Every structure is written in structure tokens, then in C-alpha cells.
């Protein structure tokens, strides 16, 4: 009885076909991945904005209180605003919450997302009173 198998040439032909398909697909994957990451930042900033409004209803001022420093990292924002932004190795964005300039001007508060990806730095910003995040912008 003879056992049938694949010849070396057939295996090489399959490997070459897979390599060609991968070479075509991979350049298209990176821009799509970046768009998904941008949508993650936008959604998280809207979540922070909503959490800040709830925080204001509970405490009569936006987080963090005027006269304090901005929230240093994702874990501080999570703890104070009761969110679950990614921290540690899972995080792709660094989030900060800028303090309103005064309790009388809560609209000056702003949250931002910053991502360092190779030579590029990407930023998103969302003010307390804004409806949509702004790309490539920082808090004033």
C-alpha cells in the first residue's frame, strides 16, 4: 500500500501563495487598526465627560477640583470617576483631565487622550461642554 502525501514543490507553492496574500493584506491592516484606536479614544473621552458630569452632580464641582493638579494617570481617573480605563500593559492611550480654571467657569475643563506610537504622537481632546472629541488637539 502506498501512502500519498504532498511533494516539496506543492508545499512551497502553498507557502508562496500565503506569503503573497499576506503581503497584500498587511499594509491595509495598519490604517484600519489606527482608526479603531482613534474610536477607542473618542469613546473613552465621551465616557470621561459623562463621568465628570455625574461627579459634578454628586460633589458640586468637576473633577479634579480647581486649584489641584491634573489627574496624573488612568488609574487615578478610574478611582475618582469610577471608570475602568485600561491601565498597565493593556493601555494604548494616556488620559488626563484638566482642571477647570475656576469653579465659576466649569466649561474650561477638558479631558485628553495621548498616544505615542513610534515617531508619531496622536492626541484627542474633549471639553466638558463639547459634543464630539477633536483630533490632533490639546486642552487649552
Secondary structure, 3 states (H helix, E strand, C coil): CCCCCCCHHHHHHHHHHHHHHHHHHHHHHHHHHHHHHHHHHHHHHHHHHHHHHHHHHHHCCCCCCCCCCCCCCHHHHHHHHCCCCCCHHHCCCEEEEECCCCCCCHHHCEEEEEEEECCEEEEEEEECCCCCCEECCCCC
